[in-house]
Amino acid sequence: MQRKMKSNLVSRILCMMLIVAMALFTVGCNKAEEKETPSGDVANVTAPADNSQDDASGDADANQAENEANGVTELGEGALSFNFSVVDKDGNETKFLIHTDKTTVGDALLELGLIEGDAGDYGLYVKKVNGILADYDVDQTYWGFFVNGEYAMSGVDSTDVVAGESYAFKVSK
């Protein structure tokens, strides 16, 4: 009997340690950093607060020229900015810098007409991204949603816009 109690106690301690480790990992993953990515993509930033109008428009023109040179299309208006990319079934990537005041990635992309889909029990089922159809019922492919290169743990319509994170849709099988 004492051996069973000891085994039960060890199991509970290990479970508690696992829960604490998962909580620390989750908190550590949510810290946003503003930095340039290794591929030279534009870092995620918010709009400058105290620049003069001339400085702000000059900086915006320079940033837009740099983005165009890097193959990044800027869309939208707003205080929040995030990188967004679309990878089609052939592996071709289209990059965007999205400006928005929306709080979720899905709302921002819907507003700009970059995504289309059907509402379902689990949120928005995205069928079309940047005009490209991927529908499992039609061609056994679907749009996978990624946050910082990792498969997202939530749908696009329930994922909050976070400075420093990048979002992507990739055709998956």
C-alpha positions as CSV (number, residue, x, y, z in Angstrom):
1,M,0.0,0.0,0.0
2,Q,2.8,2.4,0.9
3,R,4.5,1.6,-2.4
4,K,1.3,2.6,-4.3
5,M,1.1,5.9,-2.4
6,K,4.7,6.6,-3.2
7,S,4.2,5.9,-6.9
8,N,1.1,8.1,-6.9
9,L,3.0,10.9,-5.3
10,V,5.9,10.7,-7.8
11,S,3.3,10.7,-10.6
12,R,1.7,13.9,-9.3
13,I,5.0,15.6,-8.8
14,L,6.0,14.8,-12.4
15,C,2.7,16.0,-13.7
16,M,3.1,19.3,-11.8
17,M,6.6,19.8,-13.2
18,L,5.3,19.1,-16.7
19,I,2.6,21.7,-16.3
20,V,5.0,24.3,-15.0
21,A,7.4,23.6,-17.9
22,M,4.6,24.0,-20.4
23,A,3.5,27.3,-18.8
24,L,7.0,28.7,-18.9
25,F,7.4,27.6,-22.5
26,T,4.2,29.2,-23.5
27,V,5.1,32.5,-21.7
28,G,8.5,32.5,-23.3
29,C,7.0,31.9,-26.8
30,N,4.7,34.9,-26.5
31,K,7.4,37.5,-26.0
32,A,7.5,39.6,-29.1
33,E,10.8,41.0,-30.4
34,E,11.2,43.4,-33.1
35,K,14.1,42.3,-35.3
36,E,15.1,41.7,-38.9
37,T,14.6,38.2,-40.1
38,P,17.5,36.2,-41.6
39,S,16.0,36.5,-45.0
40,G,16.0,40.3,-44.8
41,D,12.2,40.6,-44.5
42,V,10.8,43.7,-43.0
43,A,10.6,43.5,-39.2
44,N,7.2,44.0,-37.6
45,V,6.8,47.4,-36.1
46,T,4.1,49.8,-35.0
47,A,3.7,53.3,-36.5
48,P,6.1,55.9,-35.2
49,A,4.7,58.1,-32.4
50,D,6.4,61.4,-32.4
51,N,8.0,61.9,-35.9
52,S,7.2,65.0,-37.9
53,Q,5.0,64.7,-40.9
54,D,7.9,65.2,-43.3
55,D,10.1,62.6,-41.6
56,A,7.3,60.1,-41.4
57,S,6.4,60.4,-45.1
58,G,10.1,60.2,-46.1
59,D,10.6,57.1,-44.0
60,A,7.5,55.5,-45.4
61,D,8.7,56.2,-48.9
62,A,12.1,54.7,-48.2
63,N,10.5,51.6,-46.5
64,Q,8.1,51.1,-49.3
65,A,10.9,51.3,-51.9
66,E,13.0,48.7,-49.8
67,N,9.9,46.4,-49.6
68,E,9.3,46.6,-53.3
69,A,13.0,45.8,-54.0
70,N,12.6,42.7,-51.7
71,G,9.4,41.6,-53.4
72,V,7.2,42.6,-50.5
73,T,3.8,44.2,-51.3
74,E,2.4,46.6,-48.7
75,L,-1.3,46.6,-48.2
76,G,-3.8,48.3,-45.8
77,E,-3.6,51.1,-43.4
78,G,-3.3,51.1,-39.6
79,A,-1.1,51.3,-36.6
80,L,-0.2,47.5,-36.5
81,S,2.0,45.9,-39.1
82,F,2.8,42.2,-39.7
83,N,4.5,40.1,-42.3
84,F,2.2,37.7,-44.2
85,S,3.2,35.2,-46.9
86,V,1.4,32.9,-49.3
87,V,3.0,29.7,-50.6
88,D,1.1,28.0,-53.4
89,K,1.2,24.2,-54.3
90,D,4.3,24.8,-56.5
91,G,6.2,26.4,-53.7
92,N,6.0,29.9,-55.1
93,E,6.0,32.5,-52.3
94,T,4.2,35.9,-52.3
95,K,5.1,38.3,-49.5
96,F,3.1,41.1,-48.0
97,L,3.5,43.7,-45.3
98,I,0.0,44.2,-43.8
99,H,-1.0,47.4,-42.1
100,T,-4.2,47.2,-40.0
101,D,-6.1,48.3,-37.0
102,K,-7.9,45.0,-36.7
103,T,-7.1,42.8,-33.7
104,T,-7.1,39.4,-35.4
105,V,-5.2,38.2,-38.4
106,G,-8.3,36.8,-40.0
107,D,-10.2,40.1,-39.8
108,A,-7.2,42.0,-41.3
109,L,-6.8,39.5,-44.2
110,L,-10.6,39.4,-44.8
111,E,-10.8,43.2,-44.9
112,L,-8.1,43.3,-47.6
113,G,-9.7,40.5,-49.6
114,L,-6.7,38.2,-49.2
115,I,-8.6,35.3,-47.8
116,E,-12.1,33.7,-48.5
117,G,-13.8,30.7,-47.0
118,D,-16.8,29.2,-45.2
119,A,-17.8,29.6,-41.6
120,G,-17.8,26.3,-39.8
121,D,-18.1,24.8,-36.3
122,Y,-14.4,25.4,-35.7
123,G,-14.2,28.9,-37.3
124,L,-13.4,30.1,-40.8
125,Y,-12.4,27.3,-43.2
126,V,-10.1,29.2,-45.6
127,K,-10.5,28.0,-49.2
128,K,-9.0,30.8,-51.2
129,V,-5.8,32.8,-50.4
130,N,-4.6,35.6,-52.6
131,G,-7.0,34.3,-55.3
132,I,-5.6,30.7,-55.2
133,L,-8.1,27.9,-54.4
134,A,-7.2,25.0,-52.2
135,D,-10.2,22.9,-51.3
136,Y,-9.9,19.4,-50.0
137,D,-13.3,18.4,-51.5
138,V,-12.0,19.5,-54.9
139,D,-8.3,18.6,-55.1
140,Q,-7.4,17.0,-51.7
141,T,-5.4,20.1,-50.7
142,Y,-6.0,22.7,-48.0
143,W,-4.6,25.9,-46.7
144,G,-2.4,25.4,-43.6
145,F,-2.0,28.4,-41.4
146,F,1.4,29.1,-39.8
147,V,2.6,31.5,-37.1
148,N,6.4,32.1,-37.2
149,G,6.9,29.1,-39.4
150,E,5.1,26.7,-37.0
151,Y,1.7,25.2,-37.7
152,A,-0.8,27.4,-35.9
153,M,-2.6,26.1,-32.8
154,S,-5.6,28.3,-33.5
155,G,-7.6,29.4,-36.6
156,V,-6.8,32.5,-38.5
157,D,-10.0,34.2,-37.3
158,S,-9.1,33.6,-33.6
159,T,-5.4,34.5,-33.9
160,D,-4.5,37.9,-32.5
161,V,-2.2,40.2,-34.4
162,V,1.1,40.3,-32.4
163,A,4.0,42.6,-33.2
164,G,7.1,40.7,-34.2
165,E,5.2,37.6,-35.5
166,S,4.8,36.6,-39.1
167,Y,1.9,34.7,-40.5
168,A,1.6,32.4,-43.6
169,F,-0.8,30.3,-45.5
170,K,0.7,27.3,-47.3
171,V,-1.0,24.8,-49.6
172,S,-0.9,21.4,-47.8
173,K,-1.9,17.9,-48.6
